[in-house]
Amino acid sequence: MLIGKKRKLGRKINEIQAGEKLEMQETIEDKDLLLYLGLTNDNNPLFIQHDYATLTPFKKPMVPQIMLMGMVTSAVSKYLPGPGSSIIESQFTFIKPVYHYSKLTFLFEITEVDRDNHVAHMEVTAKNEEGMEVLQSRLKVCPPYAPKSITSNTMENF
């Protein structure tokens, strides 16, 4: 934890407009899969066993869907709106399986900004290297609040 260090916050609600877009790419590497599987103790054979996966309609091991969700949520925290943001509602649809070593292109779009309720609505899609859509998501995001000064309330009791 970085105590005493000021971290740059993401964009506040009044700095965000409907129609804004962010595109990013992620490649699923072995290290990412191993970290996820180790952290979660998820030993689903569909994610790690080639022998099993070849006997299913998927034909090869898949990337866990929760990893894809993590890529989406971390992009919200890092880029749009950025640090200090909080996802308050999410809906994900996994259209096609994503396989190990896939290179995904994510497109994030702000579809609505509700300033009264401090919420930005977003739609997210991801396509694989063949250009096929593999994921759709709708998010409600609470952008970062401007921090209040530590001294702003110190004189209220006098």
VMD Tcl script that builds the backbone (N, CA, C; Angstrom):
set m [mol new atoms 474]
animate dup $m
set s [atomselect $m all]
$s set {name element resname resid chain x y z} {
  {N N MET 1 A 0.835 -1.173 0.000}
  {CA C MET 1 A 0.000 0.000 0.000}
  {C C MET 1 A 0.881 1.238 0.000}
  {N N LEU 2 A 0.482 2.221 -0.744}
  {CA C LEU 2 A 1.265 3.444 -0.855}
  {C C LEU 2 A 0.666 4.533 0.016}
  {N N ILE 3 A 1.004 4.520 1.278}
  {CA C ILE 3 A 0.474 5.525 2.193}
  {C C ILE 3 A 1.223 6.828 1.967}
  {N N GLY 4 A 0.480 7.905 1.914}
  {CA C GLY 4 A 1.087 9.212 1.750}
  {C C GLY 4 A 1.393 9.566 0.299}
  {N N LYS 5 A 1.310 8.604 -0.598}
  {CA C LYS 5 A 1.558 8.874 -2.010}
  {C C LYS 5 A 0.229 9.177 -2.685}
  {N N LYS 6 A 0.188 10.270 -3.406}
  {CA C LYS 6 A -1.034 10.595 -4.138}
  {C C LYS 6 A -1.017 9.858 -5.465}
  {N N ARG 7 A -2.071 9.132 -5.714}
  {CA C ARG 7 A -2.219 8.435 -6.977}
  {C C ARG 7 A -3.188 9.225 -7.827}
  {N N LYS 8 A -2.889 9.326 -9.090}
  {CA C LYS 8 A -3.773 10.054 -9.991}
  {C C LYS 8 A -5.080 9.288 -10.121}
  {N N LEU 9 A -6.166 10.020 -9.928}
  {CA C LEU 9 A -7.483 9.405 -10.059}
  {C C LEU 9 A -7.927 9.439 -11.516}
  {N N GLY 10 A -8.898 8.598 -11.834}
  {CA C GLY 10 A -9.479 8.590 -13.161}
  {C C GLY 10 A -10.364 9.809 -13.358}
  {N N ARG 11 A -11.094 9.794 -14.448}
  {CA C ARG 11 A -11.909 10.950 -14.812}
  {C C ARG 11 A -13.196 10.977 -14.000}
  {N N LYS 12 A -13.529 12.164 -13.535}
  {CA C LYS 12 A -14.735 12.378 -12.724}
  {C C LYS 12 A -15.961 12.364 -13.637}
  {N N ILE 13 A -17.134 12.265 -13.011}
  {CA C ILE 13 A -18.398 12.144 -13.756}
  {C C ILE 13 A -18.607 13.307 -14.725}
  {N N ASN 14 A -18.208 14.513 -14.335}
  {CA C ASN 14 A -18.417 15.685 -15.215}
  {C C ASN 14 A -17.401 15.758 -16.340}
  {N N GLU 15 A -16.422 14.852 -16.355}
  {CA C GLU 15 A -15.414 14.827 -17.417}
  {C C GLU 15 A -15.672 13.720 -18.438}
  {N N ILE 16 A -16.757 12.978 -18.262}
  {CA C ILE 16 A -17.058 11.824 -19.118}
  {C C ILE 16 A -18.260 12.161 -20.004}
  {N N GLN 17 A -18.186 11.734 -21.267}
  {CA C GLN 17 A -19.272 11.986 -22.222}
  {C C GLN 17 A -19.718 10.662 -22.858}
  {N N ALA 18 A -21.013 10.561 -23.149}
  {CA C ALA 18 A -21.517 9.408 -23.905}
  {C C ALA 18 A -20.832 9.408 -25.265}
  {N N GLY 19 A -20.517 8.216 -25.755}
  {CA C GLY 19 A -19.856 8.076 -27.052}
  {C C GLY 19 A -18.352 7.880 -26.952}
  {N N GLU 20 A -17.782 8.118 -25.786}
  {CA C GLU 20 A -16.339 7.892 -25.629}
  {C C GLU 20 A -16.045 6.409 -25.776}
  {N N LYS 21 A -14.888 6.111 -26.375}
  {CA C LYS 21 A -14.516 4.712 -26.610}
  {C C LYS 21 A -13.076 4.462 -26.198}
  {N N LEU 22 A -12.827 3.225 -25.847}
  {CA C LEU 22 A -11.477 2.752 -25.543}
  {C C LEU 22 A -11.325 1.394 -26.200}
  {N N GLU 23 A -10.216 1.205 -26.903}
  {CA C GLU 23 A -9.908 -0.103 -27.476}
  {C C GLU 23 A -8.598 -0.581 -26.871}
  {N N MET 24 A -8.547 -1.846 -26.501}
  {CA C MET 24 A -7.312 -2.421 -25.954}
  {C C MET 24 A -7.207 -3.877 -26.355}
  {N N GLN 25 A -5.990 -4.375 -26.346}
  {CA C GLN 25 A -5.753 -5.771 -26.703}
  {C C GLN 25 A -5.100 -6.497 -25.538}
  {N N GLU 26 A -5.460 -7.748 -25.394}
  {CA C GLU 26 A -4.889 -8.627 -24.372}
  {C C GLU 26 A -4.607 -9.974 -25.030}
  {N N THR 27 A -3.457 -10.549 -24.704}
  {CA C THR 27 A -3.120 -11.894 -25.154}
  {C C THR 27 A -3.076 -12.792 -23.927}
  {N N ILE 28 A -3.755 -13.924 -23.999}
  {CA C ILE 28 A -3.820 -14.842 -22.871}
  {C C ILE 28 A -2.578 -15.726 -22.898}
  {N N GLU 29 A -1.723 -15.554 -21.918}
  {CA C GLU 29 A -0.468 -16.308 -21.818}
  {C C GLU 29 A -0.599 -17.398 -20.747}
  {N N ASP 30 A 0.307 -18.371 -20.809}
  {CA C ASP 30 A 0.324 -19.445 -19.812}
  {C C ASP 30 A 0.428 -18.891 -18.394}
  {N N LYS 31 A 1.274 -17.892 -18.194}
  {CA C LYS 31 A 1.481 -17.343 -16.848}
  {C C LYS 31 A 0.180 -16.779 -16.285}
  {N N ASP 32 A -0.632 -16.144 -17.132}
  {CA C ASP 32 A -1.907 -15.590 -16.682}
  {C C ASP 32 A -2.849 -16.701 -16.226}
  {N N LEU 33 A -2.930 -17.750 -17.022}
  {CA C LEU 33 A -3.794 -18.890 -16.682}
  {C C LEU 33 A -3.324 -19.568 -15.402}
  {N N LEU 34 A -2.026 -19.772 -15.276}
  {CA C LEU 34 A -1.498 -20.448 -14.087}
  {C C LEU 34 A -1.720 -19.606 -12.833}
  {N N LEU 35 A -1.545 -18.296 -12.943}
  {CA C LEU 35 A -1.802 -17.422 -11.789}
  {C C LEU 35 A -3.267 -17.497 -11.366}
  {N N TYR 36 A -4.164 -17.394 -12.334}
  {CA C TYR 36 A -5.596 -17.463 -12.021}
  {C C TYR 36 A -5.933 -18.803 -11.371}
  {N N LEU 37 A -5.515 -19.895 -11.998}
  {CA C LEU 37 A -5.869 -21.215 -11.494}
  {C C LEU 37 A -5.263 -21.454 -10.118}
  {N N GLY 38 A -4.052 -20.945 -9.888}
  {CA C GLY 38 A -3.424 -21.087 -8.578}
  {C C GLY 38 A -4.125 -20.266 -7.514}
  {N N LEU 39 A -4.494 -19.037 -7.844}
  {CA C LEU 39 A -5.168 -18.173 -6.873}
  {C C LEU 39 A -6.551 -18.687 -6.492}
  {N N THR 40 A -7.262 -19.239 -7.460}
  {CA C THR 40 A -8.638 -19.644 -7.214}
  {C C THR 40 A -8.768 -21.124 -6.859}
  {N N ASN 41 A -7.705 -21.881 -7.045}
  {CA C ASN 41 A -7.736 -23.327 -6.841}
  {C C ASN 41 A -8.801 -23.967 -7.735}
  {N N ASP 42 A -8.984 -23.385 -8.904}
  {CA C ASP 42 A -9.974 -23.868 -9.873}
  {C C ASP 42 A -9.290 -24.909 -10.755}
  {N N ASN 43 A -9.658 -26.159 -10.588}
  {CA C ASN 43 A -9.027 -27.213 -11.383}
  {C C ASN 43 A -10.011 -27.843 -12.367}
  {N N ASN 44 A -10.877 -27.022 -12.922}
  {CA C ASN 44 A -11.819 -27.490 -13.928}
  {C C ASN 44 A -11.028 -28.081 -15.092}
  {N N PRO 45 A -11.266 -29.351 -15.433}
  {CA C PRO 45 A -10.492 -29.965 -16.523}
  {C C PRO 45 A -10.705 -29.273 -17.867}
  {N N LEU 46 A -11.807 -28.559 -18.017}
  {CA C LEU 46 A -12.061 -27.845 -19.263}
  {C C LEU 46 A -11.066 -26.698 -19.463}
  {N N PHE 47 A -10.464 -26.229 -18.372}
  {CA C PHE 47 A -9.511 -25.126 -18.450}
  {C C PHE 47 A -8.069 -25.602 -18.595}
  {N N ILE 48 A -7.761 -26.831 -18.155}
  {CA C ILE 48 A -6.344 -27.210 -18.079}
  {C C ILE 48 A -5.981 -28.562 -18.682}
  {N N GLN 49 A -6.936 -29.432 -18.930}
  {CA C GLN 49 A -6.591 -30.770 -19.402}
  {C C GLN 49 A -6.915 -30.949 -20.885}
  {N N HIS 50 A -5.856 -31.011 -21.675}
  {CA C HIS 50 A -6.037 -31.192 -23.117}
  {C C HIS 50 A -6.756 -32.502 -23.426}
  {N N ASP 51 A -6.409 -33.573 -22.671}
  {CA C ASP 51 A -7.035 -34.876 -22.913}
  {C C ASP 51 A -8.547 -34.793 -22.766}
  {N N TYR 52 A -8.995 -34.149 -21.713}
  {CA C TYR 52 A -10.436 -34.020 -21.491}
  {C C TYR 52 A -11.069 -33.087 -22.528}
  {N N ALA 53 A -10.463 -31.911 -22.707}
  {CA C ALA 53 A -11.059 -30.888 -23.579}
  {C C ALA 53 A -11.236 -31.381 -25.013}
  {N N THR 54 A -10.322 -32.243 -25.498}
  {CA C THR 54 A -10.452 -32.757 -26.868}
  {C C THR 54 A -11.679 -33.646 -27.036}
  {N N LEU 55 A -12.202 -34.172 -25.930}
  {CA C LEU 55 A -13.386 -35.040 -25.996}
  {C C LEU 55 A -14.689 -34.256 -25.866}
  {N N THR 56 A -14.606 -32.943 -25.763}
  {CA C THR 56 A -15.794 -32.093 -25.634}
  {C C THR 56 A -16.023 -31.326 -26.940}
  {N N PRO 57 A -17.177 -30.692 -27.082}
  {CA C PRO 57 A -17.406 -29.865 -28.272}
  {C C PRO 57 A -16.432 -28.678 -28.378}
  {N N PHE 58 A -15.755 -28.335 -27.275}
  {CA C PHE 58 A -14.820 -27.206 -27.300}
  {C C PHE 58 A -13.495 -27.569 -27.964}
  {N N LYS 59 A -13.141 -28.842 -27.971}
  {CA C LYS 59 A -11.976 -29.414 -28.651}
  {C C LYS 59 A -10.617 -29.097 -28.028}
  {N N LYS 60 A -10.521 -28.001 -27.227}
  {CA C LYS 60 A -9.257 -27.674 -26.557}
  {C C LYS 60 A -9.547 -26.852 -25.315}
  {N N PRO 61 A -8.574 -26.754 -24.404}
  {CA C PRO 61 A -8.819 -26.031 -23.155}
  {C C PRO 61 A -9.213 -24.568 -23.383}
  {N N MET 62 A -10.147 -24.129 -22.563}
  {CA C MET 62 A -10.684 -22.770 -22.657}
  {C C MET 62 A -10.083 -21.886 -21.576}
  {N N VAL 63 A -10.227 -20.598 -21.793}
  {CA C VAL 63 A -9.873 -19.606 -20.784}
  {C C VAL 63 A -11.070 -19.480 -19.838}
  {N N PRO 64 A -10.835 -19.503 -18.517}
  {CA C PRO 64 A -11.952 -19.329 -17.586}
  {C C PRO 64 A -12.666 -17.995 -17.821}
  {N N GLN 65 A -13.983 -18.047 -17.820}
  {CA C GLN 65 A -14.769 -16.844 -18.089}
  {C C GLN 65 A -14.488 -15.743 -17.074}
  {N N ILE 66 A -14.227 -16.108 -15.847}
  {CA C ILE 66 A -13.970 -15.099 -14.823}
  {C C ILE 66 A -12.681 -14.333 -15.119}
  {N N MET 67 A -11.734 -14.958 -15.801}
  {CA C MET 67 A -10.523 -14.245 -16.218}
  {C C MET 67 A -10.866 -13.149 -17.222}
  {N N LEU 68 A -11.782 -13.451 -18.129}
  {CA C LEU 68 A -12.206 -12.450 -19.112}
  {C C LEU 68 A -12.917 -11.293 -18.411}
  {N N MET 69 A -13.736 -11.635 -17.416}
  {CA C MET 69 A -14.400 -10.595 -16.632}
  {C C MET 69 A -13.362 -9.721 -15.930}
  {N N GLY 70 A -12.313 -10.343 -15.424}
  {CA C GLY 70 A -11.245 -9.593 -14.766}
  {C C GLY 70 A -10.537 -8.641 -15.704}
  {N N MET 71 A -10.377 -9.026 -16.954}
  {CA C MET 71 A -9.752 -8.128 -17.933}
  {C C MET 71 A -10.616 -6.889 -18.148}
  {N N VAL 72 A -11.921 -7.103 -18.190}
  {CA C VAL 72 A -12.855 -5.981 -18.366}
  {C C VAL 72 A -12.828 -5.072 -17.144}
  {N N THR 73 A -12.945 -5.661 -15.964}
  {CA C THR 73 A -13.021 -4.831 -14.758}
  {C C THR 73 A -11.707 -4.101 -14.484}
  {N N SER 74 A -10.585 -4.733 -14.808}
  {CA C SER 74 A -9.311 -4.043 -14.578}
  {C C SER 74 A -9.130 -2.889 -15.553}
  {N N ALA 75 A -9.667 -2.997 -16.759}
  {CA C ALA 75 A -9.587 -1.878 -17.712}
  {C C ALA 75 A -10.396 -0.687 -17.208}
  {N N VAL 76 A -11.526 -0.956 -16.552}
  {CA C VAL 76 A -12.318 0.129 -15.954}
  {C C VAL 76 A -11.490 0.806 -14.864}
  {N N SER 77 A -10.827 0.007 -14.037}
  {CA C SER 77 A -10.015 0.554 -12.948}
  {C C SER 77 A -8.777 1.299 -13.449}
  {N N LYS 78 A -8.227 0.846 -14.564}
  {CA C LYS 78 A -6.984 1.449 -15.055}
  {C C LYS 78 A -7.201 2.589 -16.041}
  {N N TYR 79 A -8.236 2.485 -16.903}
  {CA C TYR 79 A -8.325 3.396 -18.037}
  {C C TYR 79 A -9.611 4.214 -18.143}
  {N N LEU 80 A -10.760 3.562 -18.099}
  {CA C LEU 80 A -12.015 4.268 -18.389}
  {C C LEU 80 A -13.095 3.856 -17.404}
  {N N PRO 81 A -13.452 4.674 -16.466}
  {CA C PRO 81 A -12.976 6.026 -16.171}
  {C C PRO 81 A -11.598 6.083 -15.536}
  {N N GLY 82 A -11.138 4.980 -14.905}
  {CA C GLY 82 A -9.794 4.945 -14.364}
  {C C GLY 82 A -9.759 4.776 -12.856}
  {N N PRO 83 A -8.568 4.965 -12.263}
  {CA C PRO 83 A -8.387 4.728 -10.831}
  {C C PRO 83 A -9.406 5.471 -9.966}
  {N N GLY 84 A -9.957 4.753 -8.987}
  {CA C GLY 84 A -10.983 5.307 -8.110}
  {C C GLY 84 A -12.388 4.918 -8.539}
  {N N SER 85 A -12.528 4.262 -9.689}
  {CA C SER 85 A -13.834 3.833 -10.195}
  {C C SER 85 A -14.291 2.567 -9.491}
  {N N SER 86 A -15.602 2.366 -9.476}
  {CA C SER 86 A -16.180 1.173 -8.883}
  {C C SER 86 A -17.307 0.674 -9.768}
  {N N ILE 87 A -17.296 -0.607 -10.082}
  {CA C ILE 87 A -18.376 -1.197 -10.876}
  {C C ILE 87 A -19.505 -1.543 -9.916}
  {N N ILE 88 A -20.699 -1.027 -10.200}
  {CA C ILE 88 A -21.827 -1.273 -9.305}
  {C C ILE 88 A -22.815 -2.290 -9.871}
  {N N GLU 89 A -22.704 -2.558 -11.165}
  {CA C GLU 89 A -23.558 -3.587 -11.769}
  {C C GLU 89 A -22.888 -4.072 -13.039}
  {N N SER 90 A -22.988 -5.385 -13.295}
  {CA C SER 90 A -22.402 -5.925 -14.521}
  {C C SER 90 A -23.250 -7.075 -15.050}
  {N N GLN 91 A -23.217 -7.194 -16.363}
  {CA C GLN 91 A -23.883 -8.309 -17.045}
  {C C GLN 91 A -22.925 -8.785 -18.130}
  {N N PHE 92 A -22.632 -10.064 -18.149}
  {CA C PHE 92 A -21.707 -10.628 -19.131}
  {C C PHE 92 A -22.388 -11.742 -19.912}
  {N N THR 93 A -22.111 -11.784 -21.214}
  {CA C THR 93 A -22.533 -12.887 -22.067}
  {C C THR 93 A -21.284 -13.397 -22.773}
  {N N PHE 94 A -21.040 -14.698 -22.679}
  {CA C PHE 94 A -19.888 -15.316 -23.308}
  {C C PHE 94 A -20.376 -16.034 -24.557}
  {N N ILE 95 A -20.156 -15.433 -25.695}
  {CA C ILE 95 A -20.741 -15.873 -26.960}
  {C C ILE 95 A -20.037 -17.100 -27.517}
  {N N LYS 96 A -18.720 -17.063 -27.498}
  {CA C LYS 96 A -17.908 -18.168 -27.994}
  {C C LYS 96 A -16.785 -18.420 -26.997}
  {N N PRO 97 A -16.285 -19.649 -26.952}
  {CA C PRO 97 A -15.173 -19.910 -26.041}
  {C C PRO 97 A -13.914 -19.157 -26.479}
  {N N VAL 98 A -13.115 -18.813 -25.490}
  {CA C VAL 98 A -11.812 -18.203 -25.733}
  {C C VAL 98 A -10.774 -19.239 -25.342}
  {N N TYR 99 A -9.801 -19.436 -26.205}
  {CA C TYR 99 A -8.810 -20.482 -25.983}
  {C C TYR 99 A -7.466 -19.897 -25.544}
  {N N HIS 100 A -6.665 -20.768 -24.953}
  {CA C HIS 100 A -5.323 -20.377 -24.533}
  {C C HIS 100 A -4.591 -19.728 -25.706}
  {N N TYR 101 A -3.805 -18.715 -25.437}
  {CA C TYR 101 A -2.991 -17.957 -26.393}
  {C C TYR 101 A -3.804 -17.065 -27.323}
  {N N SER 102 A -5.082 -16.904 -27.048}
  {CA C SER 102 A -5.895 -16.009 -27.880}
  {C C SER 102 A -5.449 -14.564 -27.692}
  {N N LYS 103 A -5.577 -13.799 -28.769}
  {CA C LYS 103 A -5.341 -12.357 -28.707}
  {C C LYS 103 A -6.702 -11.695 -28.875}
  {N N LEU 104 A -7.135 -11.009 -27.822}
  {CA C LEU 104 A -8.472 -10.407 -27.817}
  {C C LEU 104 A -8.382 -8.890 -27.979}
  {N N THR 105 A -9.359 -8.356 -28.688}
  {CA C THR 105 A -9.493 -6.909 -28.809}
  {C C THR 105 A -10.788 -6.521 -28.120}
  {N N PHE 106 A -10.659 -5.684 -27.092}
  {CA C PHE 106 A -11.804 -5.213 -26.320}
  {C C PHE 106 A -12.161 -3.808 -26.774}
  {N N LEU 107 A -13.456 -3.553 -26.899}
  {CA C LEU 107 A -13.941 -2.205 -27.196}
  {C C LEU 107 A -14.902 -1.803 -26.084}
  {N N PHE 108 A -14.571 -0.707 -25.422}
  {CA C PHE 108 A -15.387 -0.140 -24.342}
  {C C PHE 108 A -16.034 1.125 -24.883}
  {N N GLU 109 A -17.332 1.304 -24.598}
  {CA C GLU 109 A -18.006 2.533 -25.015}
  {C C GLU 109 A -18.918 3.027 -23.908}
  {N N ILE 110 A -18.783 4.309 -23.592}
  {CA C ILE 110 A -19.705 4.955 -22.654}
  {C C ILE 110 A -20.998 5.198 -23.429}
  {N N THR 111 A -22.101 4.621 -22.962}
  {CA C THR 111 A -23.374 4.770 -23.678}
  {C C THR 111 A -24.284 5.816 -23.050}
  {N N GLU 112 A -24.077 6.085 -21.769}
  {CA C GLU 112 A -24.923 7.064 -21.072}
  {C C GLU 112 A -24.177 7.553 -19.842}
  {N N VAL 113 A -24.349 8.829 -19.531}
  {CA C VAL 113 A -23.771 9.390 -18.308}
  {C C VAL 113 A -24.921 9.977 -17.496}
  {N N ASP 114 A -25.152 9.392 -16.330}
  {CA C ASP 114 A -26.211 9.836 -15.427}
  {C C ASP 114 A -25.536 10.614 -14.290}
  {N N ARG 115 A -25.382 11.917 -14.502}
  {CA C ARG 115 A -24.670 12.749 -13.535}
  {C C ARG 115 A -25.413 12.839 -12.201}
  {N N ASP 116 A -26.757 12.845 -12.238}
  {CA C ASP 116 A -27.540 12.938 -11.002}
  {C C ASP 116 A -27.264 11.769 -10.063}
  {N N ASN 117 A -27.069 10.581 -10.626}
  {CA C ASN 117 A -26.830 9.386 -9.814}
  {C C ASN 117 A -25.363 8.957 -9.797}
  {N N HIS 118 A -24.508 9.757 -10.419}
  {CA C HIS 118 A -23.063 9.508 -10.451}
  {C C HIS 118 A -22.754 8.124 -11.041}
  {N N VAL 119 A -23.347 7.842 -12.224}
  {CA C VAL 119 A -23.174 6.541 -12.865}
  {C C VAL 119 A -22.900 6.729 -14.356}
  {N N ALA 120 A -21.914 5.996 -14.850}
  {CA C ALA 120 A -21.654 5.913 -16.288}
  {C C ALA 120 A -22.038 4.512 -16.747}
  {N N HIS 121 A -22.822 4.434 -17.808}
  {CA C HIS 121 A -23.212 3.151 -18.385}
  {C C HIS 121 A -22.239 2.831 -19.517}
  {N N MET 122 A -21.794 1.584 -19.573}
  {CA C MET 122 A -20.831 1.171 -20.590}
  {C C MET 122 A -21.267 -0.115 -21.260}
  {N N GLU 123 A -20.887 -0.244 -22.521}
  {CA C GLU 123 A -21.011 -1.514 -23.228}
  {C C GLU 123 A -19.618 -1.944 -23.628}
  {N N VAL 124 A -19.372 -3.237 -23.510}
  {CA C VAL 124 A -18.057 -3.792 -23.818}
  {C C VAL 124 A -18.238 -4.991 -24.731}
  {N N THR 125 A -17.398 -5.069 -25.740}
  {CA C THR 125 A -17.353 -6.268 -26.578}
  {C C THR 125 A -15.898 -6.710 -26.673}
  {N N ALA 126 A -15.712 -7.984 -26.929}
  {CA C ALA 126 A -14.372 -8.512 -27.182}
  {C C ALA 126 A -14.453 -9.413 -28.406}
  {N N LYS 127 A -13.444 -9.280 -29.263}
  {CA C LYS 127 A -13.342 -10.125 -30.455}
  {C C LYS 127 A -12.015 -10.869 -30.410}
  {N N ASN 128 A -12.032 -12.085 -30.952}
  {CA C ASN 128 A -10.792 -12.855 -31.034}
  {C C ASN 128 A -10.004 -12.448 -32.276}
  {N N GLU 129 A -8.876 -13.110 -32.506}
  {CA C GLU 129 A -8.005 -12.726 -33.626}
  {C C GLU 129 A -8.658 -12.949 -34.988}
  {N N GLU 130 A -9.698 -13.768 -35.039}
  {CA C GLU 130 A -10.434 -13.959 -36.299}
  {C C GLU 130 A -11.522 -12.903 -36.493}
  {N N GLY 131 A -11.663 -12.007 -35.529}
  {CA C GLY 131 A -12.683 -10.963 -35.621}
  {C C GLY 131 A -14.057 -11.427 -35.161}
  {N N MET 132 A -14.131 -12.596 -34.544}
  {CA C MET 132 A -15.415 -13.108 -34.059}
  {C C MET 132 A -15.662 -12.598 -32.651}
  {N N GLU 133 A -16.877 -12.115 -32.414}
  {CA C GLU 133 A -17.224 -11.615 -31.089}
  {C C GLU 133 A -17.308 -12.779 -30.109}
  {N N VAL 134 A -16.627 -12.631 -28.968}
  {CA C VAL 134 A -16.602 -13.701 -27.975}
  {C C VAL 134 A -17.242 -13.285 -26.654}
  {N N LEU 135 A -17.416 -11.987 -26.444}
  {CA C LEU 135 A -17.939 -11.493 -25.168}
  {C C LEU 135 A -18.713 -10.201 -25.395}
  {N N GLN 136 A -19.799 -10.058 -24.655}
  {CA C GLN 136 A -20.545 -8.802 -24.581}
  {C C GLN 136 A -20.783 -8.518 -23.110}
  {N N SER 137 A -20.727 -7.231 -22.764}
  {CA C SER 137 A -20.964 -6.872 -21.374}
  {C C SER 137 A -21.619 -5.505 -21.299}
  {N N ARG 138 A -22.419 -5.335 -20.277}
  {CA C ARG 138 A -22.988 -4.032 -19.923}
  {C C ARG 138 A -22.570 -3.757 -18.489}
  {N N LEU 139 A -22.082 -2.555 -18.248}
  {CA C LEU 139 A -21.612 -2.189 -16.920}
  {C C LEU 139 A -22.242 -0.880 -16.475}
  {N N LYS 140 A -22.467 -0.771 -15.180}
  {CA C LYS 140 A -22.772 0.512 -14.554}
  {C C LYS 140 A -21.582 0.812 -13.660}
  {N N VAL 141 A -20.965 1.952 -13.901}
  {CA C VAL 141 A -19.729 2.292 -13.219}
  {C C VAL 141 A -19.895 3.593 -12.455}
  {N N CYS 142 A -19.413 3.597 -11.238}
  {CA C CYS 142 A -19.347 4.805 -10.425}
  {C C CYS 142 A -17.943 5.392 -10.620}
  {N N PRO 143 A -17.815 6.487 -11.378}
  {CA C PRO 143 A -16.487 7.091 -11.575}
  {C C PRO 143 A -15.938 7.611 -10.248}
  {N N PRO 144 A -14.646 7.903 -10.205}
  {CA C PRO 144 A -14.060 8.370 -8.946}
  {C C PRO 144 A -14.673 9.682 -8.486}
  {N N TYR 145 A -14.791 9.811 -7.189}
  {CA C TYR 145 A -15.226 11.070 -6.589}
  {C C TYR 145 A -13.989 11.921 -6.337}
  {N N ALA 146 A -14.146 13.220 -6.442}
  {CA C ALA 146 A -13.063 14.121 -6.061}
  {C C ALA 146 A -12.897 13.985 -4.549}
  {N N PRO 147 A -11.683 13.747 -4.081}
  {CA C PRO 147 A -11.504 13.569 -2.632}
  {C C PRO 147 A -11.754 14.878 -1.883}
  {N N LYS 148 A -12.343 14.726 -0.704}
  {CA C LYS 148 A -12.573 15.890 0.149}
  {C C LYS 148 A -11.289 16.182 0.893}
  {N N SER 149 A -11.031 17.422 1.125}
  {CA C SER 149 A -9.855 17.826 1.881}
  {C C SER 149 A -9.959 17.302 3.310}
  {N N ILE 150 A -8.849 16.873 3.867}
  {CA C ILE 150 A -8.820 16.363 5.230}
  {C C ILE 150 A -9.224 17.479 6.208}
  {N N THR 151 A -8.883 18.702 5.882}
  {CA C THR 151 A -9.147 19.815 6.790}
  {C C THR 151 A -10.500 20.480 6.546}
  {N N SER 152 A -11.267 19.993 5.581}
  {CA C SER 152 A -12.518 20.679 5.223}
  {C C SER 152 A -13.559 20.651 6.342}
  {N N ASN 153 A -13.512 19.651 7.232}
  {CA C ASN 153 A -14.515 19.536 8.271}
  {C C ASN 153 A -13.961 19.783 9.666}
  {N N THR 154 A -12.728 20.195 9.777}
  {CA C THR 154 A -12.104 20.287 11.088}
  {C C THR 154 A -12.694 21.397 11.952}
  {N N MET 155 A -13.237 22.420 11.367}
  {CA C MET 155 A -13.771 23.539 12.160}
  {C C MET 155 A -15.266 23.428 12.385}
  {N N GLU 156 A -15.911 22.349 11.934}
  {CA C GLU 156 A -17.363 22.236 12.031}
  {C C GLU 156 A -17.848 22.166 13.478}
  {N N ASN 157 A -17.075 21.650 14.391}
  {CA C ASN 157 A -17.511 21.479 15.771}
  {C C ASN 157 A -17.314 22.732 16.618}
  {N N PHE 158 A -16.786 23.801 16.037}
  {CA C PHE 158 A -16.525 25.017 16.816}
  {C C PHE 158 A -17.506 26.104 16.498}
}
mol reanalyze $m
mol bondsrecalc $m
mol representation Tube
mol addrep $m
